[in-house]
Amino acid sequence: QVQLVESGGGLVGSGGSLKLSCAASGSPSDYYAVGWFRQAPGKEREVVSAISFGDGSRYYAEFVKGRFTISRDNAKNTVYLQMNSLKPEDTGIYYCAADHRFRVTGLVSMNFGFRFGAWGQGTQVTVSS
């Protein structure tokens, strides 16, 4: 069973920073990629960023390029999302998701060539103006 646990959300003022963490179960070798998604109230879930566990390639949505940085720590099997220059429109629930070699049933999102099918419970990010 794939387990993903997010942490690091909170309330921050416009222009501030937060660092989200996604702790993944099992071995890094079982993962193809881990991504971050977000969902604002009344809006659909959208992809924010992803990192390949194969070659380490990083992918970003246009609206976060230059502000957010995704990274990973293989020893901890944890993926981070450093968010700088936050804006009120960045407010939402942030989820991490995995493209894992063990397929799971449920919500699937195809992004950056990966199949994200395992999801964490989400962490709230609120940016005040």
DARAWO-V500508 format. One record per backbone hydrogen bond with DSSP energy under -0.5 kcal/mol. CO is the residue of the C=O (numbers start at 1). NH is the residue of the N-H. Records with the same first field share a line. If there is no record, write none. Layout:
CO=NH ; NH
This chain:
1=3
3=25
4=6 ; 121
5=23
7=21
10=126
12=128
13=16
15=85
16=86
18=83
20=81
21=7
22=24 ; 79
23=5
27=30
28=31
30=101
32=53 ; 54
33=99
34=51
35=97
36=48 ; 49
37=95
38=46
39=93
40=43
46=38
48=61
49=36
50=59
51=34
52=56
57=52
59=50
61=64 ; 65
62=65
64=67 ; 68
67=84
69=82
71=80
72=74
73=76 ; 77 ; 78
77=24
78=73
79=22
80=71
81=20 ; 83
82=69 ; 84
83=18
86=15
87=90
88=91
92=94 ; 125
93=39 ; 95
94=123
95=37
96=120
97=35
98=100 ; 117 ; 118
99=32 ; 33
101=103
109=111 ; 116
111=114
114=111 ; 116
115=117
116=109
118=98
123=94
124=10
125=92
126=12 ; 128
128=14
